[in-house]
Amino acid sequence: MDMGRERLTRGLLLRFGILLTAVCVCVHVYLETGRRGAPAPLALGRPIQSSPNWGQQSRTKQVSAEQQDRSIKRRISYVRTIKKNSSARKRDEDSEDPSPPCCPHPHPRRKTPRWHIDLEPWASETHSLEDEAKRFLNYITTPQVSCASLASEEAAQEETKGAWVACLDPKYSLTHRIQSKHCRVYSFGLGVDDRSLELSLTRAGCEVHCFDPSLKQPHLQQAEMWLHRLSVDWRDPNPAIVAQRQYANTKKLATILNDFGHRQVDVLKADMESAEWKILENLVLEGVLDSVGQLLLELHLHWAGFEVGGDDPSVVRYWFSLLKELEHANFRLFHVHSDPAKPRLFLHKNVLNASSAYTLSWVNTKWKP
Ligand SMILES: *[C@@H]1O[C@H](CO)[C@@H](O)[C@H](O)[C@H]1NC(C)=O
């Protein structure tokens, strides 16, 4: 009797066990198939997109391919938002930012990256160098807004130079940023440099960072200015080379800003000895100009510049288009200076008696730091 009951109980338990296993397998399969359509759960940020409807696969292939494409784009932009948000959180400062640290910025300042700048139409139908040069030279020598109060004016009188100037007119933010002790200056230059503007802005209370790749130390403070063993480039260096050298001495501006935890620069000064065109292109394409209040650049015209190709009229058209991109980003030229002692060389020759170098200053008229 006992033996028989035991066998019966064991048989029931075995059957129950098999049934339970089968139920578990079914539930598992159901969950797996259900999950495949929905986006992977993400721990960061807030969910911003509804999941794409993968059930409607009975439509034409084209439509579903389009949907898929769009949903991939959505996910990419979602990942970007998260990345941007987490890197924004790393930044030290900017109490002015109204959005709480947890949520993506409602109006991201950095636009999505672009792949090329917009070329302006040719200056004339003949595509002649003379016409391109005339339009370009006229553009860089015609200020678009006036500035009554130029920083570094005293220094200009002392040294009769006055190439590098910032605008302190109260209609632009720099003077207010100086008063509220938020002013920050970046200065990039290779070789011997006129630092009178940096000194005068340091004295005014700005946090001034000078970048000099030839320094022996990575960072040091001198005459109340920061010096960094770095320079700006239009691309980040190859990681393999960085590993070899132990450090990178050139970086993109966006990378420098990110590494330093700086969200904005009130004055960006750069004399990059013909690398300015590709650097400017990088700033346009990555939307970094939105972080800059005033831009002071030395333009070099005696040759096309690093990695700028094409025949002479195309080069000048490209230069012109880059400066028009600045205008599209709400930058307005307020000062131009050319040293009369510089050679009259424009793409290796004398064109309209143009100088080989011009120092230009723009103000970002829509800048709200
Ligand atoms: C060319 O420019 C220089 C410097 O501004 C000036 O001194 C010179 O007279 C100019 N030459 C001509 C031919 O216009």
Ligand as a Chemical Component Dictionary entry (heavy atoms), coordinates in Angstrom:
data_LIG
# 
_chem_comp.id                   LIG 
_chem_comp.type                 NON-POLYMER 
_chem_comp.pdbx_formal_charge   0 
_chem_comp.three_letter_code    LIG 
# 
loop_
_chem_comp_atom.comp_id 
_chem_comp_atom.atom_id 
_chem_comp_atom.alt_atom_id 
_chem_comp_atom.type_symbol 
_chem_comp_atom.charge 
_chem_comp_atom.model_Cartn_x 
_chem_comp_atom.model_Cartn_y 
_chem_comp_atom.model_Cartn_z 
_chem_comp_atom.pdbx_ordinal 
LIG C1 C1 C 0 49.263 98.972  -52.011 1  
LIG O1 O1 O 0 49.026 98.994  -50.605 2  
LIG C2 C2 C 0 50.045 99.605  -49.857 3  
LIG C3 C3 C 0 49.718 99.434  -48.380 4  
LIG O2 O2 O 0 48.430 99.825  -48.077 5  
LIG C4 C4 C 0 50.195 101.064 -50.237 6  
LIG O3 O3 O 0 51.213 101.669 -49.504 7  
LIG C5 C5 C 0 50.475 101.147 -51.723 8  
LIG O4 O4 O 0 50.497 102.489 -52.123 9  
LIG C6 C6 C 0 49.431 100.374 -52.518 10 
LIG N1 N1 N 0 49.806 100.327 -53.922 11 
LIG C7 C7 C 0 48.959 100.587 -54.907 12 
LIG C8 C8 C 0 49.508 100.465 -56.278 13 
LIG O5 O5 O 0 47.804 100.921 -54.699 14 
# 
loop_
_chem_comp_bond.comp_id 
_chem_comp_bond.atom_id_1 
_chem_comp_bond.atom_id_2 
_chem_comp_bond.value_order 
_chem_comp_bond.pdbx_ordinal 
LIG C1 O1 SING 1  
LIG C1 C6 SING 2  
LIG O1 C2 SING 3  
LIG C2 C3 SING 4  
LIG C2 C4 SING 5  
LIG C3 O2 SING 6  
LIG C4 O3 SING 7  
LIG C4 C5 SING 8  
LIG C5 O4 SING 9  
LIG C5 C6 SING 10 
LIG C6 N1 SING 11 
LIG N1 C7 SING 12 
LIG C7 C8 SING 13 
LIG C7 O5 DOUB 14 
# 
